[in-house]
Amino acid sequence: MVARIYAVARYTFIENLRNKIFFILIFFTLIAFASALLFSVLGQEEEQRLLRDTGWLVIELFSLTTAIYAGVTLLLEELQTKTIYFILTRPVRRMEYLIGRYCGILLAVGLSSLVMLIIHSLLIFVRVHNVAAGEQLLMLFCLTGKISIILSVAFFFALFSTSAVSSLSFTLFFWILGHLSEELKFFVEKANNPVGAAVSQFIYY
């Protein structure tokens, strides 16, 4: 069982690296250096903060977008082109196939996030000669958790939908809800209108 999952995960990992990951890394590098030039006119402390926050935002957006896109399109393409049947006719169970695909995409996106974080850290070090390694590692840990959750959501919708657009839309909707839940909770606590507070609390839950 483990060997079959590993085989599927390894194939998925290599497939993702060949398709799109390195193009995203190149694009991220260009954005990072462009940001460095833009923030070079600012003061030392302000420049470090903006470089850090902007880099984290770009890393998260690229990583989660890649995970969502890969999770949805990979399954749907194989279902629509019927190539999945060639895999399942071999001694590979459906659960092993899904776990292998999930782990392969997670490893590929995780590797790209790690490379982007290294580029980000080097950029901060070159500009301000100071890198908070603990913060960067914590960022990577939290981002990996986000990727693992949103990828599972993307897989869920891809399995029950025949449209890539609807699967992507619903997954992005859950991503947005996850980021706005605390804002809704704050609105419930501060709302003076009981009806508005009740509606917001219902949406929050």
Sine and cosine of phi, psi and omega as CSV:
sin_phi,cos_phi,sin_psi,cos_psi,sin_omega,cos_omega
0.00,0.00,-0.75,0.66,-0.02,-1.00
-0.90,0.44,-0.62,0.78,0.00,-1.00
-0.91,0.43,-0.63,0.78,0.00,-1.00
-0.94,0.34,-0.66,0.76,0.05,-1.00
-0.89,0.46,-0.67,0.74,0.02,-1.00
-0.89,0.46,-0.65,0.76,-0.01,-1.00
-0.90,0.44,-0.70,0.72,0.03,-1.00
-0.92,0.40,-0.68,0.74,0.00,-1.00
-0.90,0.43,-0.65,0.76,0.00,-1.00
-0.90,0.43,-0.70,0.71,0.03,-1.00
-0.89,0.46,-0.68,0.73,0.00,-1.00
-0.90,0.43,-0.66,0.75,0.01,-1.00
-0.87,0.49,-0.76,0.65,0.00,-1.00
-0.91,0.43,-0.63,0.77,0.00,-1.00
-0.89,0.46,-0.67,0.74,0.01,-1.00
-0.93,0.36,-0.61,0.79,0.04,-1.00
-0.90,0.43,-0.60,0.80,-0.01,-1.00
-0.96,0.28,-0.49,0.87,-0.15,-0.99
-0.99,0.12,-0.84,0.54,-0.26,-0.97
-0.62,-0.79,-0.31,0.95,-0.17,-0.99
-0.88,0.47,-0.73,0.68,-0.10,-1.00
-0.95,0.32,-0.47,0.89,0.11,-0.99
-0.90,0.43,-0.61,0.79,0.05,-1.00
-0.92,0.40,-0.64,0.77,0.02,-1.00
-0.89,0.45,-0.67,0.74,0.03,-1.00
-0.89,0.45,-0.70,0.72,0.00,-1.00
-0.89,0.46,-0.67,0.75,0.02,-1.00
-0.89,0.45,-0.66,0.75,0.00,-1.00
-0.87,0.49,-0.67,0.74,0.02,-1.00
-0.89,0.45,-0.68,0.73,0.02,-1.00
-0.91,0.42,-0.65,0.76,-0.03,-1.00
-0.89,0.46,-0.71,0.71,0.00,-1.00
-0.94,0.34,-0.57,0.82,0.07,-1.00
-0.90,0.44,-0.63,0.77,0.04,-1.00
-0.91,0.41,-0.61,0.79,0.01,-1.00
-0.88,0.47,-0.66,0.75,0.03,-1.00
-0.92,0.40,-0.59,0.80,-0.01,-1.00
-0.94,0.35,-0.64,0.77,-0.07,-1.00
-1.00,0.05,-0.04,1.00,-0.05,-1.00
-0.93,0.38,-0.30,0.95,0.00,-1.00
-0.99,0.11,-0.13,0.99,-0.06,-1.00
-1.00,0.00,0.15,-0.99,0.02,-1.00
-0.95,0.32,0.16,-0.99,-0.11,-0.99
-0.88,0.48,-0.82,0.58,-0.06,-1.00
-0.92,0.38,-0.67,0.74,0.01,-1.00
-0.91,0.41,-0.62,0.78,0.02,-1.00
-0.90,0.44,-0.68,0.73,0.00,-1.00
-0.89,0.45,-0.68,0.73,-0.01,-1.00
-0.90,0.43,-0.71,0.70,-0.02,-1.00
-0.92,0.38,-0.64,0.76,0.06,-1.00
-0.88,0.47,-0.67,0.74,-0.01,-1.00
-0.91,0.41,-0.78,0.63,-0.06,-1.00
-0.92,0.39,-0.68,0.73,0.01,-1.00
-0.91,0.43,-0.65,0.76,0.03,-1.00
-0.89,0.46,-0.70,0.72,0.02,-1.00
-0.90,0.44,-0.65,0.76,0.02,-1.00
-0.89,0.46,-0.72,0.70,-0.02,-1.00
-0.90,0.43,-0.68,0.74,0.01,-1.00
-0.88,0.48,-0.71,0.70,-0.02,-1.00
-0.91,0.41,-0.70,0.71,-0.01,-1.00
-0.88,0.47,-0.73,0.68,-0.02,-1.00
-0.92,0.40,-0.67,0.74,-0.04,-1.00
-0.91,0.41,-0.75,0.67,-0.03,-1.00
-0.94,0.35,-0.62,0.79,0.04,-1.00
-0.90,0.44,-0.67,0.75,0.04,-1.00
-0.90,0.44,-0.68,0.73,0.01,-1.00
-0.89,0.46,-0.69,0.72,0.00,-1.00
-0.90,0.43,-0.74,0.67,-0.03,-1.00
-0.89,0.46,-0.72,0.70,-0.02,-1.00
-0.92,0.39,-0.66,0.75,-0.03,-1.00
-0.90,0.44,-0.61,0.79,-0.03,-1.00
-0.99,0.16,-0.79,0.61,-0.14,-0.99
-0.94,0.33,-0.56,0.83,-0.05,-1.00
-0.89,0.46,-0.73,0.68,-0.01,-1.00
-0.93,0.36,-0.71,0.70,-0.05,-1.00
-0.91,0.42,-0.62,0.78,0.02,-1.00
-0.89,0.45,-0.66,0.75,0.00,-1.00
-0.95,0.32,-0.52,0.85,0.06,-1.00
-0.95,0.32,-0.67,0.74,-0.04,-1.00
-0.96,0.29,-0.59,0.81,0.00,-1.00
-1.00,0.04,-0.03,1.00,0.03,-1.00
0.91,0.41,0.18,0.98,0.01,-1.00
-0.94,0.33,-0.29,0.96,0.02,-1.00
-0.91,0.42,-0.46,0.89,-0.03,-1.00
-0.94,0.35,-0.47,0.88,0.05,-1.00
-0.92,0.39,-0.51,0.86,0.02,-1.00
-0.98,0.20,-0.69,0.73,-0.09,-1.00
-0.97,0.24,-0.28,0.96,0.09,-1.00
-0.96,0.30,-0.32,0.95,0.10,-0.99
-0.99,0.14,0.15,-0.99,-0.02,-1.00
-0.95,0.32,0.85,0.52,0.04,-1.00
-0.81,-0.58,0.87,-0.50,0.01,-1.00
-0.97,0.23,0.31,-0.95,-0.02,-1.00
-0.89,0.46,-0.68,0.74,0.00,-1.00
-0.90,0.43,-0.63,0.78,0.03,-1.00
-0.91,0.42,-0.62,0.78,0.03,-1.00
-0.90,0.44,-0.72,0.69,-0.03,-1.00
-0.92,0.40,-0.68,0.73,0.01,-1.00
-0.90,0.43,-0.66,0.75,0.02,-1.00
-0.89,0.45,-0.70,0.71,0.05,-1.00
-0.88,0.48,-0.70,0.72,-0.01,-1.00
-0.87,0.49,-0.75,0.66,-0.02,-1.00
-0.91,0.42,-0.61,0.79,0.00,-1.00
-0.90,0.44,-0.71,0.70,0.03,-1.00
-0.92,0.40,-0.66,0.75,-0.01,-1.00
-0.88,0.47,-0.65,0.76,0.03,-1.00
-0.92,0.40,-0.67,0.74,-0.02,-1.00
-0.90,0.43,-0.73,0.68,0.00,-1.00
-0.93,0.37,-0.61,0.79,0.05,-1.00
-0.89,0.45,-0.64,0.77,0.04,-1.00
-0.90,0.43,-0.68,0.73,0.02,-1.00
-0.90,0.44,-0.62,0.79,0.04,-1.00
-0.90,0.43,-0.65,0.76,0.03,-1.00
-0.89,0.45,-0.69,0.72,0.02,-1.00
-0.90,0.44,-0.69,0.72,0.02,-1.00
-0.89,0.45,-0.61,0.79,0.01,-1.00
-0.92,0.38,-0.59,0.81,0.06,-1.00
-0.91,0.42,-0.70,0.71,0.06,-1.00
-0.87,0.50,-0.67,0.74,0.01,-1.00
-0.89,0.46,-0.70,0.72,0.00,-1.00
-0.91,0.42,-0.66,0.75,0.04,-1.00
-0.90,0.44,-0.62,0.79,0.01,-1.00
-0.90,0.43,-0.69,0.72,0.04,-1.00
-0.90,0.44,-0.66,0.75,-0.01,-1.00
-0.90,0.44,-0.64,0.76,0.00,-1.00
-0.92,0.40,-0.61,0.79,-0.08,-1.00
-0.99,0.16,-0.72,0.70,-0.14,-0.99
-0.86,-0.51,-0.01,1.00,0.07,-1.00
0.85,0.53,0.57,0.82,0.01,-1.00
-0.39,-0.92,0.84,-0.54,0.01,-1.00
-0.78,-0.62,0.81,-0.59,0.07,-1.00
-1.00,0.08,1.00,-0.08,-0.07,-1.00
-0.89,0.45,-0.59,0.81,0.01,-1.00
-0.89,0.46,-0.69,0.73,0.03,-1.00
-0.90,0.44,-0.65,0.76,-0.01,-1.00
-0.91,0.42,-0.66,0.75,0.02,-1.00
-0.93,0.38,-0.62,0.79,0.05,-1.00
-0.90,0.43,-0.64,0.77,0.05,-1.00
-0.87,0.49,-0.70,0.72,0.00,-1.00
-0.90,0.43,-0.65,0.76,0.01,-1.00
-0.90,0.45,-0.74,0.67,0.00,-1.00
-0.91,0.42,-0.64,0.77,0.00,-1.00
-0.91,0.42,-0.62,0.78,0.04,-1.00
-0.88,0.47,-0.64,0.77,0.07,-1.00
-0.89,0.46,-0.68,0.73,0.04,-1.00
-0.88,0.47,-0.71,0.71,-0.02,-1.00
-0.88,0.48,-0.69,0.72,-0.03,-1.00
-0.89,0.46,-0.61,0.79,-0.01,-1.00
-0.96,0.29,-0.76,0.65,-0.07,-1.00
-0.93,0.37,-0.50,0.87,0.06,-1.00
-0.92,0.38,-0.62,0.78,0.05,-1.00
-0.91,0.41,-0.60,0.80,0.07,-1.00
-0.91,0.42,-0.67,0.74,0.03,-1.00
-0.88,0.47,-0.67,0.75,0.05,-1.00
-0.88,0.47,-0.67,0.74,-0.01,-1.00
-0.85,0.52,-0.76,0.65,-0.02,-1.00
-0.94,0.34,-0.55,0.83,0.02,-1.00
-0.91,0.42,-0.53,0.85,-0.02,-1.00
-0.97,0.26,-0.43,0.90,-0.07,-1.00
-0.94,-0.33,0.10,1.00,-0.03,-1.00
-0.79,-0.62,0.52,-0.85,0.05,-1.00
-0.98,-0.21,0.02,1.00,-0.04,-1.00
-0.88,-0.48,0.79,-0.62,0.04,-1.00
-0.93,0.38,-0.57,0.82,-0.03,-1.00
-0.90,0.43,-0.71,0.70,-0.01,-1.00
-0.92,0.39,-0.63,0.78,0.03,-1.00
-0.90,0.43,-0.70,0.71,0.04,-1.00
-0.89,0.45,-0.66,0.75,-0.03,-1.00
-0.90,0.43,-0.74,0.68,-0.02,-1.00
-0.91,0.42,-0.63,0.78,0.02,-1.00
-0.91,0.41,-0.70,0.71,0.06,-1.00
-0.89,0.46,-0.58,0.82,0.03,-1.00
-0.89,0.46,-0.68,0.74,0.05,-1.00
-0.91,0.41,-0.61,0.79,0.04,-1.00
-0.88,0.48,-0.73,0.68,0.01,-1.00
-0.90,0.45,-0.68,0.73,0.03,-1.00
-0.86,0.50,-0.64,0.77,0.01,-1.00
-0.89,0.46,-0.55,0.83,-0.01,-1.00
-0.99,0.12,-0.39,0.92,-0.05,-1.00
-0.99,-0.17,-0.01,1.00,-0.07,-1.00
-0.89,0.45,-0.64,0.77,0.01,-1.00
-0.92,0.39,-0.58,0.82,0.05,-1.00
-0.91,0.42,-0.62,0.78,0.05,-1.00
-0.91,0.42,-0.64,0.77,0.03,-1.00
-0.90,0.44,-0.65,0.76,0.04,-1.00
-0.90,0.43,-0.63,0.77,0.01,-1.00
-0.91,0.42,-0.62,0.78,0.03,-1.00
-0.89,0.46,-0.66,0.75,-0.04,-1.00
-0.94,0.35,-0.51,0.86,-0.08,-1.00
-0.99,-0.15,-0.16,0.99,-0.09,-1.00
-0.95,0.32,0.72,-0.70,0.06,-1.00
-1.00,0.00,-0.41,0.91,0.00,-1.00
-0.99,0.11,0.88,-0.47,-0.05,-1.00
-0.89,0.45,-0.56,0.83,0.00,-1.00
-0.92,0.38,-0.74,0.68,0.02,-1.00
-0.89,0.46,-0.61,0.79,0.02,-1.00
-0.91,0.40,-0.64,0.77,0.00,-1.00
-0.91,0.40,-0.66,0.75,0.02,-1.00
-0.91,0.42,-0.70,0.72,0.00,-1.00
-0.90,0.43,-0.62,0.78,0.01,-1.00
-0.92,0.39,-0.61,0.79,0.04,-1.00
-0.89,0.45,-0.71,0.71,0.02,-1.00
-0.89,0.45,-0.63,0.78,0.01,-1.00
-0.87,0.49,-0.74,0.67,-0.02,-1.00
-0.94,0.34,0.00,0.00,0.00,0.00
